[in-house]
Amino acid sequence: MGASAVSETEIGRRDVAAGREKSQRLGLAGFWRERLDLALVAVALSGLAIGGVLWWHGAEAGWVWTLATLPVLAALLVQIVGSLRRGDVGLDIVAALSMSAALLFGEPLAGNVVALMYAGGQLLEAYAQGRARREMSALLGRVAFTAMRYRDGGLEEVATAELRQGDRLLIRTGDVLPVDGHVAAGAAVLDLSALTGESLPQTLERGMEALSGATLVGAPFDLIASRPVAESTYAGIVRLVEQAQASKAPMARLADRYAIGFLVLTLAIAGAAWLLSGDPIRALAVLVVATPCPLILAVPVAIISGISKSARKGALVKDGGVLEALARIRIAVLDKTGTVTQGRPTIIGIRAVNGFSPDKVLGLAASLDQASAHVVATSLIKAASEAGLALLPPTEIAETPGKGIEGKVGERRVAIGGGGYVGRRSTGGDADALAADAPPGTLMVAVAADGLLAGVILLQDQLRDDARETLETLRRAGVERIVLASGDVGEIARAVGASLGVDAVLGDLTPEGKVAVIRDEERAGPVMMVGDGVNDAPALAAASVGVAMGARGAAASSEAAGVVLLVDALEPLAKALASARRTRMIALQSVFVGLGLSVLGMLVAAFGYLPPVQGALFQEAIDIVVILNALRALR
């Protein structure tokens, strides 16, 4: 095996292993954090109970409450040091000050109550974040590491990283599909719930596309791999989920900045209360009421909940910053082919020449296209399957992206693609001339066998079934302007735009032209670009939010986008947009309500009407309310 092959295998292995390793790390860290939080809650609660019993019987209880507070304070100080090293300054400092001040001023009961409330709040936050991450963690845990590949008339078990385009695989009942491919033999009954949230299995007939990450719940079937594992849908999803879980939203960073201001305000009120009253207990009460602040709890929980909900609905948002940007979108720019249209052209005619029959032309093209990831491949394979044609496994594959593919089908050397690509590899006629009278918007695929032109296949694209409804939903969700931007000729683009009722239609656009459209539209507000191909990647990267049709779209567009649709439909986009707006509203609601109540409680405490112990209970009630409110983003 050459150096390049080894490199590709290693890259594939790392991509496949990344999800499971990430899931294990998150699970282990969550396990130990939960155990630590439980232990601290137990210590604080036990100290409060034992001290209460001693106090009830007239014995000295302060030393018990002090001992119960110290472990929580020590754990908090370790956490604060780690945060400061990372450059994060938050209101955990106020929690440490309030516990320390309570012990210093001879109020150990207040310190114990604060310790219990703080440890309890940490445990509640960990639970909330764990629940919010559930769907994404489930995605990370479903990675296949081996596959059964046909080789030399038999089967061999190989690492999925070694799979290549065109390999024929046996998928057994219960297996998770390791790569994207086409059903070669049998019918595939697949559970797609981990990808789409759809609870009912889906049946795929021969020739239909099956995506990696699905689970086979029916009888075994054969799969022809259409791309290596590192380029397959599920490997891309794993990478995107890792990014989403590691992200820190701008809204959360903004919360950090608010936290610094709130810390200053807290110390100012506490200092003023002490200075004007001469009573340090009032300052302690103010610190207790501000511990911990709902600001640092509610925002991360809401953001993670929103990302998790969108993933469950079939739209993977890469990080919290994208979720926030999505909530502010006012303009949508849509590509045409594969986005508002099905991207799976329907055959409208086959013109055979040089002694070939239409069925023979289709059979050769569909057989070779079993090894291609091109959007036309699925249409040709499906049409051949419906016509009852027997497809042969392709070998010696060589594909030129965007141009065509060649290889052996049986004993024949076959080439399919555009007229120029096939024309350079064949004689016996001009493919473009055969399709000269085709209707506008027709796609022509030329087919040659053993250096002789066999014929051309004519196809046309159709609108997605959910295109009109989705655009109406986007408008109801707050999108004020929708633009159709297409690389197709203006006449075709205008016809599609008119049927959809968009606000503007632009055709004959190059990738650079689409970027220019994004720049122009951004003058009126944040812009969302939706596309599926390599030519859309620059515009996806330039937009405020790029949305890629990831189920069948190009890897380049998925990498450039901030949102990847995991299913071949537009409906999840509308749901993600509505979810993003609701998540942002819930996060801001939690922040301002929580901060408002905290400030009110601090003022009451500063005037002596809220003692430290009651203040701690009041603040904990606020924390519980805002965290539970933030979890509404999951619903």
TORBAMAR-317678 format. One record per residue (C-alpha): x, y, z; residue number from 1. Coordinates in steps of 0.5 Angstrom, whole numbers. Layout:
% TORBAMAR-317678
<<X, Y, Z>, NUM>
...
//
This chain:
% TORBAMAR-317678
<<0, 0, 0>, 1>
<<3, 7, -2>, 2>
<<4, 13, 3>, 3>
<<-2, 16, 0>, 4>
<<-7, 10, 1>, 5>
<<-4, 10, 8>, 6>
<<-5, 17, 9>, 7>
<<-12, 17, 7>, 8>
<<-14, 10, 12>, 9>
<<-11, 14, 18>, 10>
<<-15, 20, 16>, 11>
<<-21, 16, 15>, 12>
<<-20, 12, 22>, 13>
<<-19, 18, 26>, 14>
<<-25, 21, 23>, 15>
<<-29, 15, 25>, 16>
<<-26, 14, 32>, 17>
<<-27, 21, 33>, 18>
<<-34, 21, 35>, 19>
<<-34, 15, 40>, 20>
<<-27, 18, 43>, 21>
<<-31, 24, 44>, 22>
<<-37, 21, 47>, 23>
<<-33, 17, 52>, 24>
<<-29, 23, 54>, 25>
<<-36, 27, 55>, 26>
<<-39, 21, 59>, 27>
<<-33, 20, 63>, 28>
<<-32, 27, 65>, 29>
<<-40, 28, 66>, 30>
<<-40, 22, 71>, 31>
<<-34, 24, 75>, 32>
<<-37, 31, 76>, 33>
<<-44, 28, 77>, 34>
<<-41, 24, 83>, 35>
<<-37, 30, 86>, 36>
<<-43, 34, 86>, 37>
<<-47, 29, 89>, 38>
<<-42, 28, 94>, 39>
<<-41, 36, 96>, 40>
<<-49, 36, 96>, 41>
<<-49, 30, 101>, 42>
<<-44, 33, 105>, 43>
<<-47, 40, 106>, 44>
<<-54, 37, 107>, 45>
<<-51, 32, 112>, 46>
<<-48, 38, 116>, 47>
<<-54, 42, 116>, 48>
<<-58, 36, 119>, 49>
<<-53, 34, 124>, 50>
<<-52, 42, 126>, 51>
<<-60, 43, 126>, 52>
<<-60, 37, 131>, 53>
<<-55, 40, 135>, 54>
<<-58, 47, 135>, 55>
<<-65, 44, 137>, 56>
<<-62, 40, 143>, 57>
<<-58, 47, 145>, 58>
<<-51, 44, 144>, 59>
<<-46, 48, 139>, 60>
<<-47, 47, 132>, 61>
<<-43, 52, 129>, 62>
<<-37, 48, 128>, 63>
<<-41, 43, 124>, 64>
<<-44, 48, 119>, 65>
<<-37, 50, 118>, 66>
<<-34, 43, 117>, 67>
<<-40, 42, 112>, 68>
<<-38, 49, 108>, 69>
<<-31, 48, 108>, 70>
<<-31, 42, 102>, 71>
<<-35, 46, 98>, 72>
<<-31, 52, 99>, 73>
<<-25, 49, 97>, 74>
<<-28, 45, 91>, 75>
<<-31, 52, 89>, 76>
<<-24, 55, 89>, 77>
<<-21, 50, 85>, 78>
<<-26, 51, 80>, 79>
<<-25, 59, 80>, 80>
<<-17, 58, 79>, 81>
<<-18, 54, 73>, 82>
<<-23, 59, 70>, 83>
<<-18, 65, 72>, 84>
<<-13, 61, 68>, 85>
<<-17, 60, 62>, 86>
<<-19, 68, 62>, 87>
<<-26, 67, 65>, 88>
<<-29, 71, 70>, 89>
<<-35, 69, 73>, 90>
<<-40, 70, 79>, 91>
<<-37, 64, 82>, 92>
<<-33, 69, 86>, 93>
<<-39, 72, 89>, 94>
<<-41, 65, 92>, 95>
<<-34, 64, 94>, 96>
<<-34, 71, 98>, 97>
<<-41, 70, 101>, 98>
<<-39, 63, 104>, 99>
<<-32, 66, 106>, 100>
<<-35, 72, 109>, 101>
<<-41, 68, 113>, 102>
<<-35, 64, 116>, 103>
<<-31, 70, 118>, 104>
<<-37, 74, 121>, 105>
<<-39, 68, 125>, 106>
<<-45, 66, 121>, 107>
<<-44, 59, 119>, 108>
<<-51, 57, 118>, 109>
<<-51, 62, 113>, 110>
<<-45, 59, 110>, 111>
<<-48, 52, 110>, 112>
<<-54, 54, 107>, 113>
<<-50, 58, 101>, 114>
<<-46, 51, 100>, 115>
<<-52, 47, 100>, 116>
<<-55, 51, 95>, 117>
<<-49, 52, 91>, 118>
<<-47, 45, 90>, 119>
<<-55, 43, 89>, 120>
<<-55, 49, 83>, 121>
<<-48, 45, 80>, 122>
<<-52, 39, 80>, 123>
<<-58, 41, 77>, 124>
<<-54, 45, 72>, 125>
<<-50, 39, 70>, 126>
<<-57, 35, 70>, 127>
<<-60, 40, 65>, 128>
<<-54, 40, 61>, 129>
<<-54, 33, 60>, 130>
<<-61, 32, 58>, 131>
<<-60, 38, 53>, 132>
<<-54, 34, 50>, 133>
<<-57, 27, 50>, 134>
<<-59, 27, 42>, 135>
<<-52, 30, 40>, 136>
<<-49, 25, 45>, 137>
<<-53, 19, 41>, 138>
<<-51, 21, 35>, 139>
<<-43, 21, 37>, 140>
<<-44, 14, 40>, 141>
<<-47, 10, 33>, 142>
<<-40, 9, 29>, 143>
<<-39, 3, 25>, 144>
<<-31, 1, 26>, 145>
<<-32, -6, 21>, 146>
<<-36, -8, 15>, 147>
<<-36, -14, 11>, 148>
<<-34, -13, 4>, 149>
<<-34, -18, -2>, 150>
<<-27, -20, -5>, 151>
<<-25, -25, -9>, 152>
<<-32, -29, -9>, 153>
<<-32, -29, -1>, 154>
<<-33, -24, 4>, 155>
<<-28, -21, 9>, 156>
<<-29, -17, 15>, 157>
<<-25, -10, 14>, 158>
<<-24, -4, 18>, 159>
<<-29, 2, 15>, 160>
<<-23, 6, 14>, 161>
<<-20, 2, 8>, 162>
<<-27, 2, 5>, 163>
<<-27, 5, -2>, 164>
<<-32, 8, -7>, 165>
<<-35, 2, -11>, 166>
<<-34, -3, -6>, 167>
<<-39, -8, -5>, 168>
<<-41, -9, 2>, 169>
<<-46, -14, 6>, 170>
<<-50, -10, 11>, 171>
<<-53, -15, 16>, 172>
<<-59, -14, 21>, 173>
<<-57, -10, 26>, 174>
<<-51, -7, 23>, 175>
<<-50, 1, 23>, 176>
<<-49, 3, 15>, 177>
<<-41, 5, 15>, 178>
<<-41, 9, 9>, 179>
<<-46, 12, 4>, 180>
<<-48, 8, -2>, 181>
<<-53, 5, -6>, 182>
<<-58, -1, -5>, 183>
<<-55, -6, -10>, 184>
<<-59, -13, -8>, 185>
<<-65, -14, -4>, 186>
<<-69, -9, 0>, 187>
<<-66, -5, 6>, 188>
<<-71, -3, 12>, 189>
<<-67, 2, 15>, 190>
<<-68, 6, 22>, 191>
<<-66, 13, 21>, 192>
<<-69, 15, 28>, 193>
<<-61, 17, 30>, 194>
<<-61, 22, 24>, 195>
<<-68, 25, 23>, 196>
<<-72, 23, 29>, 197>
<<-77, 19, 25>, 198>
<<-79, 13, 29>, 199>
<<-82, 9, 23>, 200>
<<-77, 5, 19>, 201>
<<-76, 7, 12>, 202>
<<-76, 2, 6>, 203>
<<-71, 3, 0>, 204>
<<-71, -1, -6>, 205>
<<-65, -3, -11>, 206>
<<-62, 3, -13>, 207>
<<-64, 8, -8>, 208>
<<-59, 12, -4>, 209>
<<-58, 9, 3>, 210>
<<-54, 14, 8>, 211>
<<-49, 12, 13>, 212>
<<-51, 12, 21>, 213>
<<-58, 9, 19>, 214>
<<-59, 2, 22>, 215>
<<-61, -4, 19>, 216>
<<-68, -7, 22>, 217>
<<-70, -12, 16>, 218>
<<-66, -17, 12>, 219>
<<-59, -17, 10>, 220>
<<-58, -13, 3>, 221>
<<-52, -11, -1>, 222>
<<-49, -4, -1>, 223>
<<-45, -1, -6>, 224>
<<-40, 4, -3>, 225>
<<-41, 11, -7>, 226>
<<-35, 15, -3>, 227>
<<-30, 13, 3>, 228>
<<-32, 13, 10>, 229>
<<-28, 20, 11>, 230>
<<-33, 23, 6>, 231>
<<-39, 20, 8>, 232>
<<-45, 23, 11>, 233>
<<-44, 20, 18>, 234>
<<-37, 22, 19>, 235>
<<-38, 29, 17>, 236>
<<-44, 29, 22>, 237>
<<-39, 27, 28>, 238>
<<-34, 32, 26>, 239>
<<-40, 37, 26>, 240>
<<-43, 35, 33>, 241>
<<-36, 35, 36>, 242>
<<-35, 43, 34>, 243>
<<-42, 44, 37>, 244>
<<-41, 41, 43>, 245>
<<-34, 44, 44>, 246>
<<-37, 51, 42>, 247>
<<-38, 57, 47>, 248>
<<-44, 62, 44>, 249>
<<-43, 69, 43>, 250>
<<-49, 70, 47>, 251>
<<-45, 66, 53>, 252>
<<-39, 70, 52>, 253>
<<-44, 76, 52>, 254>
<<-46, 73, 59>, 255>
<<-39, 73, 61>, 256>
<<-38, 81, 60>, 257>
<<-45, 82, 64>, 258>
<<-42, 77, 70>, 259>
<<-36, 82, 71>, 260>
<<-41, 88, 71>, 261>
<<-46, 84, 76>, 262>
<<-40, 83, 80>, 263>
<<-38, 90, 81>, 264>
<<-45, 92, 82>, 265>
<<-46, 86, 87>, 266>
<<-39, 89, 91>, 267>
<<-42, 96, 91>, 268>
<<-49, 95, 94>, 269>
<<-45, 90, 99>, 270>
<<-40, 95, 101>, 271>
<<-45, 101, 101>, 272>
<<-50, 97, 105>, 273>
<<-44, 96, 110>, 274>
<<-42, 103, 110>, 275>
<<-48, 106, 111>, 276>
<<-51, 101, 116>, 277>
<<-45, 99, 120>, 278>
<<-47, 92, 120>, 279>
<<-43, 87, 116>, 280>
<<-49, 82, 116>, 281>
<<-52, 86, 111>, 282>
<<-46, 86, 106>, 283>
<<-46, 78, 107>, 284>
<<-54, 78, 106>, 285>
<<-53, 82, 99>, 286>
<<-47, 77, 97>, 287>
<<-51, 71, 99>, 288>
<<-57, 73, 95>, 289>
<<-52, 74, 89>, 290>
<<-50, 67, 89>, 291>
<<-50, 64, 84>, 292>
<<-52, 69, 78>, 293>
<<-57, 66, 74>, 294>
<<-54, 69, 68>, 295>
<<-48, 64, 68>, 296>
<<-53, 58, 68>, 297>
<<-59, 60, 64>, 298>
<<-55, 62, 57>, 299>
<<-51, 55, 56>, 300>
<<-57, 51, 58>, 301>
<<-61, 54, 53>, 302>
<<-56, 55, 48>, 303>
<<-55, 47, 48>, 304>
<<-62, 46, 49>, 305>
<<-63, 49, 42>, 306>
<<-58, 46, 39>, 307>
<<-60, 39, 41>, 308>
<<-67, 40, 39>, 309>
<<-65, 42, 32>, 310>
<<-61, 36, 31>, 311>
<<-67, 32, 33>, 312>
<<-71, 35, 28>, 313>
<<-66, 34, 22>, 314>
<<-62, 40, 22>, 315>
<<-55, 40, 26>, 316>
<<-53, 47, 28>, 317>
<<-45, 47, 29>, 318>
<<-45, 52, 35>, 319>
<<-48, 57, 39>, 320>
<<-46, 63, 35>, 321>
<<-49, 60, 29>, 322>
<<-56, 59, 33>, 323>
<<-56, 66, 35>, 324>
<<-54, 68, 28>, 325>
<<-60, 64, 25>, 326>
<<-65, 67, 30>, 327>
<<-63, 74, 27>, 328>
<<-64, 72, 20>, 329>
<<-68, 77, 16>, 330>
<<-66, 75, 8>, 331>
<<-66, 68, 5>, 332>
<<-62, 67, -1>, 333>
<<-63, 60, -4>, 334>
<<-60, 56, -9>, 335>
<<-64, 52, -14>, 336>
<<-61, 46, -16>, 337>
<<-62, 41, -11>, 338>
<<-64, 46, -6>, 339>
<<-71, 48, -8>, 340>
<<-71, 43, -13>, 341>
<<-70, 35, -12>, 342>
<<-63, 35, -15>, 343>
<<-66, 28, -17>, 344>
<<-67, 29, -25>, 345>
<<-73, 25, -28>, 346>
<<-71, 22, -35>, 347>
<<-75, 25, -40>, 348>
<<-72, 21, -46>, 349>
<<-66, 16, -48>, 350>
<<-63, 17, -55>, 351>
<<-59, 11, -57>, 352>
<<-55, 11, -63>, 353>
<<-50, 6, -67>, 354>
<<-54, 0, -65>, 355>
<<-55, 1, -58>, 356>
<<-62, 0, -55>, 357>
<<-65, 5, -50>, 358>
<<-65, 0, -45>, 359>
<<-58, -2, -46>, 360>
<<-55, 5, -46>, 361>
<<-59, 6, -39>, 362>
<<-56, 0, -36>, 363>
<<-49, 1, -38>, 364>
<<-50, 8, -35>, 365>
<<-53, 6, -28>, 366>
<<-48, 0, -27>, 367>
<<-42, 5, -28>, 368>
<<-46, 10, -23>, 369>
<<-47, 5, -18>, 370>
<<-40, 8, -16>, 371>
<<-41, 15, -17>, 372>
<<-44, 20, -11>, 373>
<<-46, 25, -17>, 374>
<<-54, 27, -16>, 375>
<<-55, 24, -23>, 376>
<<-53, 17, -21>, 377>
<<-59, 16, -16>, 378>
<<-64, 18, -22>, 379>
<<-61, 13, -27>, 380>
<<-60, 7, -22>, 381>
<<-67, 8, -20>, 382>
<<-70, 8, -27>, 383>
<<-66, 2, -29>, 384>
<<-69, -1, -23>, 385>
<<-76, 0, -24>, 386>
<<-75, -2, -32>, 387>
<<-72, -9, -29>, 388>
<<-65, -8, -32>, 389>
<<-60, -12, -29>, 390>
<<-54, -8, -26>, 391>
<<-47, -10, -26>, 392>
<<-42, -8, -21>, 393>
<<-37, -3, -24>, 394>
<<-29, -4, -23>, 395>
<<-23, 0, -25>, 396>
<<-27, 7, -23>, 397>
<<-24, 14, -25>, 398>
<<-28, 20, -24>, 399>
<<-27, 27, -26>, 400>
<<-31, 31, -21>, 401>
<<-36, 35, -25>, 402>
<<-34, 32, -31>, 403>
<<-36, 25, -32>, 404>
<<-34, 18, -30>, 405>
<<-31, 12, -33>, 406>
<<-29, 5, -31>, 407>
<<-31, -3, -33>, 408>
<<-38, -5, -33>, 409>
<<-37, -13, -35>, 410>
<<-32, -13, -41>, 411>
<<-34, -6, -43>, 412>
<<-30, 0, -42>, 413>
<<-36, 5, -41>, 414>
<<-35, 13, -40>, 415>
<<-41, 17, -38>, 416>
<<-42, 25, -37>, 417>
<<-42, 31, -41>, 418>
<<-42, 32, -48>, 419>
<<-34, 34, -48>, 420>
<<-32, 29, -43>, 421>
<<-35, 23, -47>, 422>
<<-33, 26, -54>, 423>
<<-26, 26, -52>, 424>
<<-27, 18, -51>, 425>
<<-31, 16, -56>, 426>
<<-33, 17, -64>, 427>
<<-39, 15, -68>, 428>
<<-43, 22, -67>, 429>
<<-44, 28, -63>, 430>
<<-47, 28, -56>, 431>
<<-49, 35, -56>, 432>
<<-52, 35, -63>, 433>
<<-57, 29, -61>, 434>
<<-59, 33, -55>, 435>
<<-60, 40, -59>, 436>
<<-67, 40, -59>, 437>
<<-68, 38, -52>, 438>
<<-73, 43, -48>, 439>
<<-70, 49, -44>, 440>
<<-67, 46, -37>, 441>
<<-66, 39, -40>, 442>
<<-60, 36, -37>, 443>
<<-56, 31, -42>, 444>
<<-52, 25, -40>, 445>
<<-48, 22, -46>, 446>
<<-46, 15, -45>, 447>
<<-40, 11, -49>, 448>
<<-38, 4, -49>, 449>
<<-31, 1, -52>, 450>
<<-30, 8, -55>, 451>
<<-36, 9, -59>, 452>
<<-42, 13, -57>, 453>
<<-48, 9, -55>, 454>
<<-53, 15, -54>, 455>
<<-55, 21, -49>, 456>
<<-60, 21, -43>, 457>
<<-64, 27, -42>, 458>
<<-67, 29, -35>, 459>
<<-70, 35, -32>, 460>
<<-71, 37, -25>, 461>
<<-77, 38, -21>, 462>
<<-79, 42, -15>, 463>
<<-79, 39, -8>, 464>
<<-85, 37, -5>, 465>
<<-84, 41, 1>, 466>
<<-81, 48, -3>, 467>
<<-87, 52, -3>, 468>
<<-89, 50, 4>, 469>
<<-82, 51, 7>, 470>
<<-82, 58, 4>, 471>
<<-88, 60, 7>, 472>
<<-86, 58, 14>, 473>
<<-80, 62, 13>, 474>
<<-84, 68, 12>, 475>
<<-88, 66, 18>, 476>
<<-82, 65, 22>, 477>
<<-79, 72, 21>, 478>
<<-76, 72, 14>, 479>
<<-78, 78, 10>, 480>
<<-74, 77, 3>, 481>
<<-73, 71, -1>, 482>
<<-68, 71, -7>, 483>
<<-67, 65, -12>, 484>
<<-60, 65, -14>, 485>
<<-58, 60, -19>, 486>
<<-52, 58, -24>, 487>
<<-58, 56, -29>, 488>
<<-60, 61, -35>, 489>
<<-64, 66, -33>, 490>
<<-70, 64, -36>, 491>
<<-70, 57, -32>, 492>
<<-69, 61, -26>, 493>
<<-75, 66, -27>, 494>
<<-80, 60, -29>, 495>
<<-78, 56, -22>, 496>
<<-78, 63, -18>, 497>
<<-85, 65, -21>, 498>
<<-88, 58, -19>, 499>
<<-85, 59, -12>, 500>
<<-87, 66, -11>, 501>
<<-80, 69, -9>, 502>
<<-78, 76, -8>, 503>
<<-72, 76, -13>, 504>
<<-69, 71, -18>, 505>
<<-62, 72, -21>, 506>
<<-59, 67, -26>, 507>
<<-53, 65, -30>, 508>
<<-49, 66, -23>, 509>
<<-42, 64, -22>, 510>
<<-40, 62, -15>, 511>
<<-37, 69, -15>, 512>
<<-43, 72, -17>, 513>
<<-47, 68, -11>, 514>
<<-42, 72, -6>, 515>
<<-43, 78, -9>, 516>
<<-51, 77, -8>, 517>
<<-50, 76, -1>, 518>
<<-46, 82, 0>, 519>
<<-51, 86, -4>, 520>
<<-57, 83, 1>, 521>
<<-53, 84, 7>, 522>
<<-54, 91, 7>, 523>
<<-61, 90, 9>, 524>
<<-60, 85, 14>, 525>
<<-57, 79, 16>, 526>
<<-57, 74, 10>, 527>
<<-58, 66, 10>, 528>
<<-55, 62, 4>, 529>
<<-58, 55, 3>, 530>
<<-54, 51, -2>, 531>
<<-52, 44, -4>, 532>
<<-46, 44, -8>, 533>
<<-39, 45, -9>, 534>
<<-40, 52, -13>, 535>
<<-44, 54, -7>, 536>
<<-39, 53, -1>, 537>
<<-36, 61, -2>, 538>
<<-43, 64, -2>, 539>
<<-45, 59, 4>, 540>
<<-38, 62, 8>, 541>
<<-40, 69, 6>, 542>
<<-47, 69, 9>, 543>
<<-49, 71, 16>, 544>
<<-51, 63, 16>, 545>
<<-50, 58, 11>, 546>
<<-54, 52, 11>, 547>
<<-52, 46, 7>, 548>
<<-56, 40, 4>, 549>
<<-52, 35, 8>, 550>
<<-56, 29, 6>, 551>
<<-53, 29, -1>, 552>
<<-49, 35, -2>, 553>
<<-42, 36, -3>, 554>
<<-37, 36, 3>, 555>
<<-34, 42, 1>, 556>
<<-41, 46, 2>, 557>
<<-42, 42, 9>, 558>
<<-36, 44, 11>, 559>
<<-37, 52, 9>, 560>
<<-44, 52, 12>, 561>
<<-46, 53, 19>, 562>
<<-52, 49, 19>, 563>
<<-53, 42, 16>, 564>
<<-59, 39, 14>, 565>
<<-59, 32, 15>, 566>
<<-65, 30, 11>, 567>
<<-66, 31, 4>, 568>
<<-72, 36, 5>, 569>
<<-72, 43, 7>, 570>
<<-77, 42, 13>, 571>
<<-72, 42, 18>, 572>
<<-69, 49, 16>, 573>
<<-76, 52, 18>, 574>
<<-76, 48, 24>, 575>
<<-69, 50, 26>, 576>
<<-70, 58, 25>, 577>
<<-76, 58, 29>, 578>
<<-72, 54, 34>, 579>
<<-67, 59, 34>, 580>
<<-71, 65, 35>, 581>
<<-75, 61, 41>, 582>
<<-68, 59, 44>, 583>
<<-66, 66, 44>, 584>
<<-72, 69, 47>, 585>
<<-72, 64, 52>, 586>
<<-64, 65, 54>, 587>
<<-65, 73, 54>, 588>
<<-72, 72, 58>, 589>
<<-68, 68, 63>, 590>
<<-62, 73, 64>, 591>
<<-66, 79, 65>, 592>
<<-72, 76, 69>, 593>
<<-66, 72, 74>, 594>
<<-62, 79, 74>, 595>
<<-68, 83, 76>, 596>
<<-70, 79, 81>, 597>
<<-63, 78, 84>, 598>
<<-62, 86, 84>, 599>
<<-69, 87, 87>, 600>
<<-67, 81, 93>, 601>
<<-60, 85, 94>, 602>
<<-63, 92, 95>, 603>
<<-68, 88, 100>, 604>
<<-62, 85, 103>, 605>
<<-58, 92, 103>, 606>
<<-64, 95, 107>, 607>
<<-64, 89, 112>, 608>
<<-70, 86, 111>, 609>
<<-67, 79, 108>, 610>
<<-63, 76, 113>, 611>
<<-57, 71, 110>, 612>
<<-60, 65, 110>, 613>
<<-67, 67, 107>, 614>
<<-63, 70, 102>, 615>
<<-59, 64, 100>, 616>
<<-66, 60, 99>, 617>
<<-69, 66, 95>, 618>
<<-63, 66, 90>, 619>
<<-63, 58, 90>, 620>
<<-71, 59, 88>, 621>
<<-69, 64, 82>, 622>
<<-63, 59, 80>, 623>
<<-68, 53, 79>, 624>
<<-73, 58, 76>, 625>
<<-69, 60, 70>, 626>
<<-65, 53, 69>, 627>
<<-72, 50, 68>, 628>
<<-74, 56, 64>, 629>
<<-68, 55, 60>, 630>
<<-70, 48, 59>, 631>
<<-76, 50, 55>, 632>
<<-72, 50, 49>, 633>
<<-72, 43, 49>, 634>
<<-79, 43, 48>, 635>
//
